[in-house]
């Protein structure tokens, strides 16, 4: 069921619409190296085969999992013997080639001996060598929409040459739509599932919802630890919590748990959120998330899911303040951009005879000897304003308190010294 022409490719309108770069490159047959980056079953291999067919170019396919340097050398040597042929070298799972294997391609890619088409499910910025990446046009493919997958499934069931039409099976549009949803944008997986279902039935049977139930029970969420899905999903989770959307936060939490994410990793992110984004607006956020992290350790899954849900909802619905984050950033900036301040002599440690003789600690005003523990003493040689409280949650009370203390300090410092 692979497409045999560019017009047969379903989806990916963002790179296939009229006037876009890729169709123009194919039509003129004037392109160098291309990289297709996207999730499984979105059409990366289909694009490579269609490009080779439409440009009538010699096509060599390599899978990076099974290939090695010796095979690469043979392929490149054969391409050099046909310098004007415009050989397309398609490398599936390009990210699995190590640096030396990728570097081996560079001279022939630069010379145009081969036109590399690489397919990868991993972010090329991390897995493709910069020299190779800079010499390639990068196209990002998106997961197919359920309605797009349903179109291909319907076509496959009736196609007697390339599909399953010889079996005479039938299905209504709802079956195609439901199966498409279950496959998470992966067309290859959807076609495989349809084939398994049809082959398990007698010829000329109708595919019903009952046949989909087993597949639905075995459904696995696409979620690869330490890969794009991991980073993208935790990013969405963090931003949903920060943005005060408990429904979105719970959805991304459930996706991570269904995908097998380490619950302690999620708990650590919640602890960071408690200080980075909730902060002094709700001082209970930090002890609660630390307790959640501890609970994940000694409870374990599946019960720890409830603890993570509890902590996620608390963080998502808590008042937000990043004042601690901003204050720390301002302090680091002051240290970087200004001369480092010496510790004022009254604040220095006075332990030991030498320190006492040097006058360390002299003139220190013990805060508890003054109303509200405000002595009016300066704790920096050159005053700085680093912390600005937000007027939300508990921090609003801190703002009031600091304003009162500043008034007390100003009054004390205005008094004449005896």
Secondary structure, DSSP 8 states (H G I E B T S, - for coil): ---SSGGG--S-HHHHSTT-HHHHHHHHT---EEEEE--TTSSHHHHHHHHHHHHT--EEEEETTT--HHHHHHHHHHHHTTTTS-EEEEEETGGGS-HHHHHHHHHHHHHTSEEEEEEESS-HHHHS-HHHHHTEEEEE-----HHHHHHHHHHHHH-TTTSSGGGT-B--HHHHHHHHHHTTT-HHHHHHHHHHHHHTS-TT-B--HHHHHHHHHT------TTSHHHHHHHHHHHHHHHTT-HHHHHHHHHHHHHTT--HHHHHHHHHHHIIIIIGGG-THHHHHHHHHHHHHHHH-TTTHHHHHHHHHHHHHHS----HHHHHHHHHHHHHHHS------GGGS---SHHHHHTTTTTT---GGGSGGG-----SSSS--------SSTTHHHHHHHHHHHHHHHHHHHHS---
